[in-house]
Amino acid sequence: MRQEKRFRPHYFLLTWHAGEHGGGYVFDITICQLYIMCIITAGCYICTIPLTEKEVVTMPSITITPLAPALGAEVSGVHLHSALDNAIITEIKQAWDKFLVLRFRGQSLTDPQLLAFSRLFGELDPPGPNPYGKPFLEEFPEINVISNVKVDGVPIGNLGDGEAVWHCDMTYVANPPRAAMLHALDVPPSGGDTFWANMYLAFETLPANLKAKIEGRRAIHDATYNSAGVMRKGMKDVTDPREAPGAQHPLVIRHPDTGRAALFLGRRRNSYIVGMTLEESNALLDELWAHATKPEFTFRQEWRCDDLILWDNRCTLHRRDAFDPTVSRIMHRTQIKGGPIEAFQPSPLAEAS
């Protein structure tokens, strides 16, 4: 496993003065230790003054940069290990509503700091059951570990190094998580990229005949296997999707925050559209999945260490590429509790138009 030295960023106010003029700029330096430094020149002095965390978060507005046409944006100008003021939190949440997936780069966070930032978006939801039947981090059971690393032959995390197929997290329960965060601690030099797909766009661009076929329909979301195809602890193999354990959800949902319509597919394996023959259900699901995962609806994340990704679990799908099993990949993941899933009901005005 690749080991990286980590230093906590130290923040400084750079000030200058020359005659009647002066100014200041906040910057951070990642070193072990730094003391106040003064450089004196003819008629001008420059001084770096250490700032407290509280002073740092009062800095100007964050910057939002779109990452793909369909969804995804990078948030810069914010350090998530500090307490954030309400204005910045509001900006982040507004960007999240708009772009669905947010990336924060260069965030060297401890597990408690990751948990603190996660709680800004709601009550934490425990991870789903893993094949080993116990939390990977006993000290922080709210955190799931996504990793291929083994210590003394025992996996330290979930999902291994293979491909993780398109899915939405934990839709096999009545109230799936509203959001999730993934923090990169160690990443391979290549491979293991993650993709997200925009389910608002998938529904909005769905052909009229498919919209008509799925109107009012519900599907079973199987609980048997995780996204890497591993059977969950306590489950039995399913041969008939009509008998799969798991919640039933509408195929088109109303997003509880935005009110927009989104396809809600969960994952393909053992899915079944209630009220159809198995053949009809499979044919329709195949059409829906082929449409929903078109490249033009997606954003690709090529990971760097200390990346943090926040995504909306109710209106996106995601998947992961396989990667070299001889290199390590370690991610810490949190998720936020969600509420009931409601079917989208078009307004009479929209139907008339």
C-alpha positions, 0 to 999 in steps of 0.5 A: 500500500502506498504511504503518503506523508500528510501535513495539515495546511497552515493559513497565512495572511500576506500583507504588504505596505509601500508608502500610502498603499497596501493590501492583503491576500490569504494563502496556505502553505503545507509544511511542518511548521512556519513562523512569522516571517518578515522581509524588509525592502527599501520603502516596503515591507511584506509580512505573513501572519498566521491566521486561525481557522475561524478567520480563514472561513470568512474569506471571499465566495467559493468558485464553481467550475462545471466539469461536464455538460451533463453534470458535475462541478468543481468547488474551489476556494474552500477548506473543508477541515474548518468550520464553514460559515452559513453563506459558504454552506448555502453556496455549496448546497445551491451548486449541489442542487444545480450540478448534482455531483461536486468535487473538492480537490486537495482536501486532506481530512481526518475521519472526524472532519469528514464526518463533520462536513457530511453532517452539514447535509443531514443526519448520517446513515449507516453503511449498508451491510457488507459481506463480512457483517461488521463495520470496517472502522470500529471507531467510526461505524458511520464510515464505509471503507471502499478498498482492495487492500488486504492486511494479513489476508483480510480485506480492510474494505469493500468492493475490491478491484473489479468493476462496480456496475451502474447503480444507485446506492441502497435503493433496496430499502424504503428510504435510500440515502439522499447523498453520499461522499467519497474521500480518496486516501490512496489511488492507483496511478490509472484505472478505478475511475468513477462515472456518474449519470444524470437521471433528470436528463435521462427522463427528460430525453426519454422517447415519448413511447417509453415515457408512456410505458413506464408511467405509474409503474414500479420496480423491485430493487433487489437487495441480494448483491452489491454493485461488485456482484458479491452476495450480501451477508444473510442473502440467498441466490435469486433465480426469479427477479419477481421473488427478489427481496427488496423495496418497490419504487416508482420508475419515475420519482419526484425529487423531494428538494427540486420537485423535478422528475428523474428516472429511478432505476437502482441497479439492473440485476434482478430488477423487475417491473411489477405487473408485467411478464418477466419477458416484458419487464426485461425488455423494457428495463434493457431499453431504459438502462441503455438510454439512461447510461448514454455517454452524453449524460455522464461525468467521469472522475479521474481520482487524485489523493485528497479528492472529495466527491459529494453526489445526490443519490436520488437523481444520479447513477454511478459506476466504477472501472476496474483497476490493477489489483497489485496497487492500492485504492483506499476510499472513505465513504459517508452517506446521508439519510433520505426520506420516502421515495414519491412518484412523479405526478405531472401537473395538469397544465404540463399534460395539457401543453 
